[in-house]
Every structure is written in C-alpha cells, then in structure tokens.
Amino acid sequence: MPEADDITEIRHSVRQLCGQYGEDYWLELDRTRGYPTEFVRELTASGFLTVLIPQQYGGAGLGVYEASVIMEEVCRSGAHAGACHAQMYVMGSVLRHGSEQQKQAYLPKIAAGELRLQSFGVTEPTTGTDTLSLKTFARRDGDEYVINGQKVWISRIEHSDLMVLLARTTPQDQVQKKTDGLSAFIVDVAAAQGSGLEIRPIESMINHHSCELFFDDLRIPAGNLLGVEGKGFKVILDGMNAERILIGAECVGDGRYFIDKASAYATERHVFGRPIGQNQGVQFPIARCYAEVDAASLMVERAARMFDAGEPCGAEANMAKMLASEASWHAGDVCMQTHGGFAFAKEYHIERKFRETRLYQIAPISTNLILSYIGEHVLKMPRSF
C-alpha cells in the first residue's frame, strides 16, 4: 500500500507538470480539434503515463490506485485526460494476459515513449455495449489471422501505434458459454492502415479523436493474439475494470475542478453589494457537490485498491464510475449556474469541461448498464434484459 507522503508527492508533481499547460492550451486544442502531443510526450517522459508498467520493463511498477491519483490531478488542473488515459487502462489487459515475448517486445518501448498504446477496439455500430454480440471476425489462416468487420467510437487511434482489438474467433451460435468465442489481439496500427484497415474520423461534440474502423481482410501475425483464443472477453474485462476506475478518478478531478471554480467565483463576484456566495441559494449547492464528489472519491479509491490486490472488483469499478460521473456532472451544472452567463464564454473554460464530463454517464458504459449489473450480479434479481 502506498504511503500518504508518496501520494502527496505524486499529486504535487502532476500539478506542477500540468501547470505548464494552462487552460488556454486546452481551449485552443478544443477549437482546432488538435491532439496534445507535447503534453502527452511530457507526461510519458515524466513516468506518469507509464506508471503501471513493471520496473523490469522500464516503468514505475505502481498500481491503479496511483494511476487514478494521476488522472484525477490531470483533470482537476483543467486538462483533458481523455487524450491519453487509454494507455493506462489498456495496459491492464497486456500486463495480465500478455505473453513474456509480447511484454518484452512492447512494454520497454511504451515506457520509453517510443510506442503509444492508446486505443481499445471493442464497440461496434450494431451492438454498442452488447459486447458478446459483436460481429468483427478473426479467422485463423496458418500463421496469421484474417480480420473483417467494423468498429465505431474508437478514440485516439490516429495518435496510437498499437491497438488492443476484440474480435470473434468462433461463431456465436457455436459456443457453449456466451462469453466464449471472443479473442483479443494487439494490432500494429501503422502496418494495418492501408493493408486492410481504413480509419474514418467522427466529428463529435467532445474532442476525443474518435473514429470508425473498417477491416477488410486485414492480416496480422498469430503471435499477436493476447491471451488464449476464445477467452478474450476475460482479457478485455480486466482492461474495462481498470478503465472504469480511472474514468471515475477523472470525474472526481472534474468535479473538484468545478467546485474550485464555483467557490472561488462565488467568493469574488459581488452583486447587490455582497459576494454571491454569501447567499445560501448559491453556497449550499456548491457545498452539496463537494460532499458528493468526496463520497465518490472514496468509492474510486476502494475499487482501485481492490483491483491492485487482485480481488474481484466488477461491482466496485462500476459503482465508482457511476457515482463519480453523476457527481461531476452535478458539480458542472452547479458551476455553470454559479457563473451565470459567463459560464457560456469559452474564455472561462467551464463549458469545455462541462461537455467533457457529460460523456462519462454514457461511456465507457452507460448508467443503465451499470444499474442492471448491480441488480443482477450483486442483488441477485432477475436479469433485466
């Protein structure tokens, strides 16, 4: 378990790094749909983006808890962690299921910043969060797999060297367990593009660099299989639990960003001869948001510590993401209300963060899917769908 002083030092160091990239930096990237290349490079060089990689492969060898602290501080600074967070949670799949040969081939280069692992290829246009029904198919052909299909909302692939891809290797009607028949692969994006992989950017309200992918007889080496053929759902689940914990931490950071902004503005802004924060109608909603975000933070920490201990944490990871995303959205709404008309001015930066944090009640999994998981798997009620 990390010492409190170590966590304090991590927070301080991340704040210092983020302080070199002010909110105007992120505003300009939002306007131009640009990618924060310099920020990601420095976050990697400082060891923060590769914190989960074991020391023998050039990383810090820390846990998801420390990673969640890093992501929280990035978001609290006003930065957009969505530009780089995938390198952390995709890493969970490689670390737990990659062969020693794969780890030796990729992890040292990722730790050194020579390779980026920023993309997770799971979602499809016809199946959405019904992952077990995905249709992208990988057929074994000698020493290769031949991949055909389509993915959507795959973020950062244009800024990634590697992608972890989930595809079906056994038809759905030929498996005994519904979770069988899916396999995970490491895909070299540069080698694949133009050789069976087409990437089409999607214009959206949030600058997540999302794309639609088309696979047409893409051939990849059989050695790129991650884990065991037909057991890829387990590979992806480890990555998904880490993803939900880290997204929850980002939402805590967003929530604290909004609370910082709202409480400062409410103290400084004078109307009718007094600070607006002196009015209970302004002060109390901000105080309630503080309580909600702090409670969500405890849930994120609990889930992260369970993940690092190797304990089953599906329910905790889901609850952490749900509670934190709802708390950050509420804090954003209150921050907008506190600033009034100025909240809509881009120079105040609030509307950008407001858009960014709204996503997390939908992605990487919707609130209703989390509630159905809790209802069925925790409360043992009948399956709701």
C-alpha positions in Angstrom: 0.0 0.0 0.0 1.5 3.4 -1.0 2.4 5.8 1.8 0.4 9.0 2.2 3.6 11.0 1.6 4.1 9.2 -1.7 0.6 10.0 -2.9 1.1 13.7 -1.8 4.3 13.8 -3.9 2.6 12.3 -6.9 -0.2 14.9 -6.7 2.2 17.8 -6.3 4.4 16.6 -9.3 1.4 16.2 -11.6 0.1 19.6 -10.7 3.5 21.1 -11.5 3.6 19.4 -14.9 0.0 20.4 -15.7 0.7 24.0 -14.6 3.0 24.3 -17.7 0.0 23.7 -19.9 -2.6 26.2 -18.9 -6.3 26.2 -19.8 -5.7 28.3 -22.9 -3.6 25.4 -24.3 -6.6 23.1 -23.9 -9.0 25.7 -25.3 -7.0 26.1 -28.5 -6.8 22.3 -28.9 -10.6 22.1 -28.5 -11.1 24.8 -31.1 -8.8 23.2 -33.6 -9.6 19.5 -32.8 -5.9 19.2 -32.1 -4.0 16.5 -30.2 -1.9 17.5 -27.1 1.3 15.9 -28.5 3.6 18.0 -26.2 1.6 17.3 -23.1 1.4 13.5 -23.7 5.1 13.4 -24.5 6.0 15.1 -21.3 3.5 13.0 -19.2 5.2 9.9 -20.7 8.8 11.2 -20.1 7.9 12.0 -16.5 6.8 8.4 -16.0 3.2 9.3 -15.2 1.6 7.8 -18.2 3.6 4.5 -17.9 3.2 4.2 -14.2 1.6 0.7 -14.4 4.4 -0.9 -16.3 6.6 -3.0 -14.1 10.1 -1.8 -13.3 11.8 -4.7 -15.2 10.2 -3.2 -18.4 11.2 0.4 -17.7 8.1 1.6 -15.8 7.4 2.6 -12.2 5.6 -0.6 -11.3 2.9 1.2 -9.4 -0.8 0.3 -9.2 -4.2 1.5 -10.5 -4.6 3.5 -7.3 -1.6 5.6 -8.0 -2.7 5.9 -11.7 -6.1 7.1 -10.5 -4.5 9.8 -8.5 -2.6 11.0 -11.5 -5.7 11.1 -13.7 -7.6 12.9 -11.0 -5.0 15.6 -10.8 -4.8 16.0 -14.6 -8.5 16.7 -14.7 -8.5 18.9 -11.7 -5.9 21.1 -13.4 -8.3 21.8 -16.3 -6.6 19.4 -18.7 -8.4 16.8 -20.9 -7.2 13.4 -19.7 -9.3 11.7 -22.4 -6.5 12.5 -24.8 -4.2 10.0 -23.1 -5.9 7.9 -20.4 -6.3 4.8 -22.6 -2.6 4.0 -22.3 -3.2 3.3 -18.6 -6.3 1.1 -18.8 -5.4 -0.8 -22.0 -2.2 -1.7 -20.2 -4.2 -3.8 -17.7 -5.0 -6.3 -20.5 -1.4 -6.6 -21.7 0.1 -6.8 -18.2 -2.3 -9.5 -17.0 -2.6 -11.6 -20.2 0.3 -10.8 -22.5 3.0 -13.4 -23.1 6.5 -12.7 -21.9 7.6 -12.3 -25.5 4.8 -9.6 -26.0 5.8 -7.8 -22.9 9.4 -7.7 -23.9 8.5 -6.5 -27.3 6.2 -3.7 -26.4 6.4 -2.6 -22.7 10.0 -1.1 -22.7 9.2 0.9 -25.8 5.9 2.1 -24.4 7.7 3.1 -21.2 10.4 5.0 -23.2 7.8 6.8 -25.2 8.8 5.1 -28.4 5.4 3.4 -28.8 1.9 4.6 -27.8 -0.8 2.1 -26.7 -3.8 4.5 -26.8 -6.6 2.6 -28.4 -9.2 -0.1 -27.4 -11.1 -1.6 -30.3 -14.3 -3.1 -28.9 -17.5 -1.1 -29.7 -19.4 -1.8 -32.9 -22.2 0.2 -34.6 -24.8 -2.6 -34.5 -24.1 -3.9 -31.0 -22.9 -1.0 -28.8 -22.4 -2.2 -25.2 -23.7 -5.7 -26.1 -20.1 -6.8 -26.4 -20.9 -10.5 -26.5 -22.8 -10.0 -29.8 -20.0 -8.2 -31.7 -19.6 -9.3 -35.3 -16.0 -8.4 -36.3 -14.4 -11.8 -37.1 -10.8 -13.0 -37.0 -10.3 -16.2 -39.0 -7.2 -18.3 -38.4 -5.2 -18.9 -41.6 -1.9 -20.6 -40.9 0.4 -18.3 -39.0 -2.0 -15.4 -39.4 -5.5 -14.2 -38.5 -7.6 -12.5 -41.2 -9.9 -9.9 -39.7 -13.1 -8.5 -41.2 -15.7 -6.2 -39.6 -16.3 -2.7 -38.3 -15.8 -0.7 -35.1 -17.1 2.7 -34.0 -16.2 5.3 -31.4 -12.6 4.1 -31.3 -10.7 7.0 -29.8 -7.1 8.2 -30.4 -6.3 5.5 -33.0 -4.8 8.2 -35.2 -2.4 9.0 -32.4 -1.6 5.5 -31.4 0.9 2.9 -32.6 -0.9 -0.1 -31.1 -4.5 -1.1 -30.5 -6.0 -3.9 -28.5 -8.8 -5.3 -30.6 -11.6 -7.6 -29.6 -13.0 -9.9 -32.4 -15.0 -13.1 -32.6 -13.0 -16.2 -33.5 -15.9 -18.7 -33.1 -19.4 -18.0 -34.3 -21.8 -17.0 -31.6 -24.1 -20.0 -32.3 -21.2 -22.4 -31.8 -20.1 -21.6 -28.3 -21.4 -23.3 -25.1 -20.9 -20.2 -22.9 -21.9 -16.8 -24.2 -18.6 -15.3 -23.0 -16.6 -17.7 -25.1 -15.5 -17.4 -28.7 -14.1 -13.9 -28.5 -10.3 -13.2 -28.8 -8.1 -10.2 -28.1 -5.3 -9.1 -30.4 -2.5 -6.5 -30.4 -2.7 -4.6 -33.7 0.2 -2.6 -35.2 -1.9 0.4 -36.4 0.7 1.8 -38.9 1.2 -1.6 -40.5 -2.5 -2.3 -40.7 -3.6 1.0 -42.2 -3.8 0.7 -45.9 -3.4 -3.1 -45.7 -6.9 -3.9 -44.7 -7.7 -1.2 -42.1 -9.4 2.0 -43.0 -9.8 4.8 -40.4 -12.5 7.5 -40.7 -12.7 10.3 -38.1 -16.0 11.1 -36.5 -16.9 14.7 -35.8 -18.4 15.0 -32.3 -19.1 17.5 -29.5 -16.1 16.3 -27.5 -12.5 16.3 -28.7 -11.8 12.6 -28.2 -10.4 12.0 -31.6 -12.9 9.2 -32.2 -13.0 7.2 -35.4 -14.9 4.5 -37.2 -12.8 1.5 -38.3 -13.3 -0.8 -41.3 -11.5 -4.2 -41.5 -11.3 -5.8 -44.9 -9.1 -8.9 -44.9 -6.6 -7.4 -42.5 -3.9 -10.0 -41.8 -2.0 -9.9 -38.5 0.5 -12.5 -37.1 -0.9 -15.2 -35.0 1.6 -14.2 -32.4 -0.4 -11.0 -31.8 -3.1 -13.0 -30.0 -3.4 -11.6 -26.5 -4.1 -14.4 -24.0 -5.9 -17.6 -25.1 -8.0 -17.8 -28.3 -11.7 -17.8 -27.4 -11.1 -16.3 -23.9 -10.7 -12.7 -25.0 -13.7 -11.5 -23.0 -11.7 -12.0 -19.8 -8.8 -10.2 -21.3 -11.0 -7.2 -22.1 -12.8 -7.3 -18.7 -9.5 -6.6 -16.8 -8.9 -3.6 -19.0 -12.5 -2.5 -18.6 -12.4 -2.6 -14.8 -9.3 -0.5 -14.8 -10.9 1.8 -17.4 -14.0 2.4 -15.2 -11.8 3.1 -12.1 -9.6 5.5 -13.9 -12.6 7.3 -15.6 -14.1 7.5 -12.1 -11.0 9.2 -10.9 -11.1 11.6 -13.8 -14.7 12.5 -12.9 -13.6 13.2 -9.4 -10.9 15.5 -10.8 -13.5 17.2 -13.0 -15.9 17.6 -10.0 -13.2 19.2 -7.9 -12.3 21.5 -10.8 -15.9 22.7 -11.0 -16.1 23.1 -7.2 -12.8 25.1 -7.1 -14.1 27.3 -9.9 -17.6 27.8 -8.4 -16.4 28.5 -4.9 -13.8 31.0 -6.0 -16.2 32.8 -8.3 -18.9 32.9 -5.6 -16.4 34.5 -3.2 -15.1 37.1 -5.6 -18.3 38.0 -7.5 -20.2 40.9 -5.9 -23.8 41.6 -6.7 -26.1 44.0 -4.7 -23.1 44.9 -2.6 -22.2 41.4 -1.3 -20.4 38.2 -2.5 -22.9 35.9 -4.2 -21.5 33.1 -2.2 -23.0 34.7 0.9 -26.4 33.7 -0.4 -27.5 30.2 0.7 -29.0 29.6 -2.7 -25.5 29.8 -4.2 -23.4 28.5 -1.4 -25.4 25.4 -0.4 -25.5 23.7 -3.9 -21.7 24.0 -4.1 -21.3 22.6 -0.6 -23.5 19.6 -1.6 -21.5 19.0 -4.7 -18.3 18.9 -2.5 -19.9 16.2 -0.4 -21.0 14.1 -3.4 -17.6 14.3 -5.1 -15.8 13.4 -1.9 -18.0 10.4 -1.4 -17.4 9.3 -5.0 -13.7 9.6 -4.4 -13.8 7.1 -1.6 -15.6 4.6 -3.9 -12.9 5.1 -6.6 -10.2 4.5 -4.0 -11.9 1.4 -2.7 -12.2 -0.1 -6.3 -8.6 0.8 -7.1 -7.2 -0.9 -4.0 -9.3 -4.0 -4.7 -8.0 -4.1 -8.3 -4.4 -3.8 -7.2 -4.9 -6.6 -4.6 -6.1 -8.9 -7.4 -9.6 -9.1 -5.9 -12.8 -9.3 -8.0 -14.0 -5.7 -8.3 -16.5 -5.5 -11.1 -19.3 -4.1 -8.9 -17.0 -1.6 -7.2 -15.4 -0.4 -10.5 -18.9 0.1 -12.0 -20.2 1.9 -8.9 -17.1 4.1 -8.8 -17.6 5.2 -12.4 -21.3 5.7 -12.0 -21.2 7.7 -8.8 -18.2 9.8 -9.9 -19.7 10.6 -13.3 -23.0 11.7 -11.7 -21.2 13.8 -9.1 -19.0 15.5 -11.7 -22.0 16.3 -13.9 -23.9 17.8 -10.9 -20.9 19.9 -9.9 -20.5 21.1 -13.5 -24.2 22.1 -13.6 -23.8 24.0 -10.4 -20.6 25.6 -11.6 -22.5 26.8 -14.7 -25.3 28.1 -12.7 -23.0 29.9 -10.3 -21.2 31.7 -13.2 -24.4 32.6 -14.9 -23.9 33.9 -18.5 -20.2 34.0 -18.1 -20.2 30.1 -18.0 -21.0 30.1 -21.7 -18.0 32.2 -22.6 -15.2 30.0 -23.8 -12.6 32.2 -22.1 -13.9 30.9 -18.7 -13.2 27.3 -19.8 -16.2 25.9 -17.9 -18.3 25.0 -20.9 -15.5 22.9 -22.4 -15.1 20.9 -19.2 -18.9 20.7 -18.9 -19.1 19.0 -22.3 -16.2 16.7 -21.5 -17.5 15.4 -18.2 -21.0 14.8 -19.6 -19.7 11.9 -21.7 -18.9 9.7 -18.8 -22.5 8.9 -18.0 -22.7 7.3 -21.4 -19.2 6.0 -22.0 -17.4 3.7 -21.5 -20.6 2.2 -20.2 -24.0 3.8 -19.7 -25.5 4.3 -16.2 -28.4 1.9 -17.0 -26.0 -0.9 -17.9 -24.3 -0.4 -14.5 -27.6 -0.5 -12.7 -28.6 -3.7 -14.5 -25.2 -5.2 -13.5 -25.7 -4.3 -9.8 -29.3 -5.6 -9.9 -28.4 -8.9 -11.4 -24.9 -9.7 -10.1 -25.0 -8.0 -6.7 -28.6 -8.0 -5.6 -29.4 -11.3 -7.4 -32.5 -10.1 -9.0 -33.8 -11.4 -12.4 -31.8 -10.3 -15.5 -33.4 -7.1 -16.7 -32.6 -7.6 -20.4 
